Amino acid sequence: MIRASSDFSDTTGFPLPDIFSNRQKGSWELNLKSNLLTWDAAQYKIYGYEPGEVHINEEFFLLNTTHTSDIPRVTKIVKDALRNHEGYCFRRRIIKRNGTLGLAETHARIFRTDNGSPFKISGNTIDISGHTFNGVYDFNDPVFFKTFYENYKKTICSEIYRQTLDKELAEDLCQEVFVKAWKNMNQYNSGKAGIYSWLLNITRNHCIDYFRSKYFKYQKETTSLDHTLYDKNEISDDTANFIRELLKHLTVDQRELMDLLFTQGFTQQEVSKIKNLPLGTIKTNSRRAIKSLRQLAGISHNKIVYK
């Protein structure tokens, strides 16, 4: 069993596998007798190199890819493990080819001869940029936002499109949702819900806010149904007055519904978001309101006189 160093901890904050399950992972092997270190192609990529581009050895690993402040700690962990452990793991700040810093997690297994002498170390390096050193997500790291966004963009955009039926609008609102989520990450509680459920809740509330703000904007820019609906359709004054009298016999909710559907031009799906009611309820209530108007009028729609 590989024994973890006390420097390695992922017991607080978010569980690491949540959104970084597709993290870049490289493999390596160190022959302790020949001091030959070998990397696979993915290991080179983690540090920004092409396979075989640089000559690697144990010294290169410590001096060229490890942050200076982490070298003493890493060296001690490895030396202690070689004395009496089957393996080790640790986190360290890494230096990439272009000089930028990252964060990596190393897991290693120590192979020994029958008499217990170590002769080989084999391990994996996982790029965990986007986390703090103790394993929780680093929200201020652009890598976190990039990974977070790439993992959930498609599903969130699809959810917004399902509500708006507008591809361009869905993409715009999707961007706003992720910005809002990023700004409020400190409010996320993994004990109450998974990060996807939390993000989905933000998405739905954001869509409702959008529809409501759109409704209020129209409310300010237009007058009520009683004064504008039939004027803009060039309906005669007598007919408009007749319809306004009919509307007075509807309930307040029915008048508002007719206003949203016919004055403001919202779809039934949009109205369901504005009113925070099921779409089926909106459809039923609108049919009832129209039926009431027809019964009150005692005439068919085609008898309305236009100028």
N, C-alpha and C positions, 0 to 999 in steps of 0.2 A: 504493500500500500504506500502511495506517495504521501509523504508527510509535508504539511504546509508550514511555512515559516510564520512566526507571529506577526510579521510585517504584512501578511496577506490576509485581507478581510473583505468579504462582500456580504456581511451580515446586516448592514444598515442600508436605508434608502431603497431604491428600486432594485428588483431582482435583475441581475445582469442579462440573462437570456431574453428579456422582454422584447426589445427592439433591435438588439445587436446580435441576433442569432446568425446573421449573414456576415459577421466580421471576417476580415482577412486573416487567414491562419497559415503560418509557415512551419516547416519541419527542419530540424537540424540534428547533427550528430557529432560528437567530439570523441576522438580516439585518444584516450589518456596516455597510451604508451608512445604514440608517434606525435601527439599534440596536433593531429590533423582534424580540422573543423570543416564540415561540409554542410551546405545549405541547399534546400530545394529551391525551385524557381519562385515560389510564393514568398519564401523567406527574404529573398533579395528584394521583391516588390514592396514588402513592408517598409523597407528603409529607402525606397526610391531608386534602387539600382536595377540594372538589367542583369540577368543570370550570367555569372562569370565575369562581370565587368571589373570587379576589384578582387584582389587577393585577400582572402580571409583567413584568420587564425584566432586563437583565444585572445590575443592582445588587441587585434582589430575590434573584436566584439566589445571588449571593455572600454577601450580608449576612443574608438571612433563612432560607436553607436549608442553609448550609454552616457547620460548626463553626468558631469563630473561629481556632483553632490551625491549621486546614487552609487558610485563605484565602490566605496568602502563597504556599504551595507550589502550590496550584491556579492562582493568577494567573500564576506564573512558567511553569508548564507550558504554559498556553494562549498566553502571549506568545511563548515560544520557538518553539512550533509554528507560529504565524502568520508567523514570519519565514522559515522555510525547510523546513517539513514538510507532508506531505499530511494529517496528522491527529494525534490524540493519544488517550491513554486513561489514566485514573487512578482511584484509589479515594479516597473522602473520607467523613468522618463527616457525616451529614445531620441536620438538625433538623426534626422533624415538627411539624405544627400543634399537637398537644397538649403539645409541649415535650420529648418523648422523643427520644433519639438513635437513629440507625440507621446503617447502612453501605451505601453505594451505589458502583456501578462505572459510569464514564462512558466511552463510546466515541464518538469524533467524527471526522468527515471535513471537511476544509477545501476549499472550492471557490474557484478562482482564475480571474481573467480571463486572456486570452492573454498579457498582459505579466507575469503572475505575481502580480498584486495579489489578495489574498483579498477576497471579497465575501459569502460565506455559510459558515456552519458548520451542519452537520446531524449529529445524533447520537442515541444511545440512552442511557437511564439504567436500570440494573438494580439492583433492591433485593437486596442480598446480606447483609442482616441475618442473624446466625447464624454469621458468619465472623469471624476475627480480621483485623486490618488487612492482613496479608501474604497472606491468602487461605485459610489453613487454617480448618477448622471451629472455632468457639468453643463448646466443650462447656458452658461455664457460662452461655451465652446461652439464655434460655428459647425464643427463636425457633428455635434449632437443634433443641432437643428436640421442639418442636411440629412442625416440618417433617419431622424424622426419623420421628416417630411417625405422622403422617398418611400418609407415603409407604409405610410398611411394615406398618401395623396390620392391614389386611385380609388380607394374605398370611400373616402370622405367626399371626393368630387362626385362620385356616383350617387351618394346619398343626397347631396345638394341638387344634382340634376333631377333626381326622382321627385324632388319637391318643387323645383322651379320649371322643369322642362325647357331650360334655356342653357345650352352648352357654354356660351361665353360668360353668362352671368354666373354659372356654377363654378367656373374656373376663378373668377374674380372673388367670389365669396369664399372659395376654398382657401385662397391666399390669406384672406382676412381671418378665417378660423384658425389657421396655424399661427399667425402672429398673435392672436388673442390667447391661444393655448400656451405659447412660449412665454408670454408676459405673465401668465398666471400659473406657471409650473410649480411654484412654491406652495400653491394651494392643493396640489394633487396629493391624495392620500391613498396609497396602494392597498391599505387595509379595507377600504370601502368599495373600491371598484378597480378593475383592470384599466390600464392606460388607454386602451382602445374604447372601452365603454365611456370613460371620462371624456375623451375627445369627441365621441359621437354625441354625447349630451351637449357639449359646447356647440357642436354643429347645428343640432336641431334648434337650440335656443337662439343661435345667431340667425338662422333662417326666419324664425318667428319675428325677431327684432327687425329684420330687413323688411318683411311684409308689413309690419305695423308702421315702420317709419315711412314706407312708401304710401301707405293709406293716409297717414297724417299729413304728408306732403300734399297729397291731392286734396285733402280736406281744406287746407289753407289756400290752395290755388283755385278751388272751385267752390261754388255755393251749393246749397243743398239741392236735393232732387226736386223739391217743390218749385224751384225757380229756374232751373236750367235744363232739365232733361228734355223737355219737349220743345223748348225754344231752339236748342241747337239742331233739332231734327226738323225745324221749321213747321211745327204743328200749329194749327190755328189757335187763336187765343181761347175760343170757346172750348175746344177740345182739351187744351192744356188745363184750363180751369176745372173742367169736368174730371180730369185725371187726378188733379190735386185734391179735389173733394173725395175721390175714391180712396186715395192714400191715407186720408185722415182716419178711415175706418180700419186700417191695419194696425197691428200692434207696433210698438216702438222697434222691437227686434226685426219685424218683417219689413218696416220702412227702411231700416238701416241696411238690411240685406239687399233690398231692391236698389238702394243707393249705390252700394258697393258693386253690384253686378251690372247695372245699366247706366249709372251716371259715371262712376269711376272706371268702369271697363275692366274690372278684375275678373279673372276666371274663377270658377267654383273652387278649384284647388287652391288658388291664392287666398280666397276668402276663408277657407278652412284654416289656413295658417294665421291669418289676421285675427280671426275670432277664436283661434285655438280650439276648434271643434272638429270632429271627424268629418271627412268629406261626405260620407253618406248622410250625415245630419244636415249639412248645407244643402245637398240636393233635395232632400225631403222637405226642408223648410221653404226652399225657393219654389218648389212645385205647389206647396200649400198656399204660399203668398200669391202666386200667379192665379191659382184657381179661385182664391177669394176675390181678386180683382175682377176676374171674368164674371163671377157670380154677381158681384156688386154692380158691374157695368150693365149686365144683361145684354151685351152686344159682343160680337166676335171682333177679334183684333183688326180685321180688314175693313171694319166700318169706321175706323178713326180717320178723320178728315185732315188732309195735309193742305197747306197753302199752295 
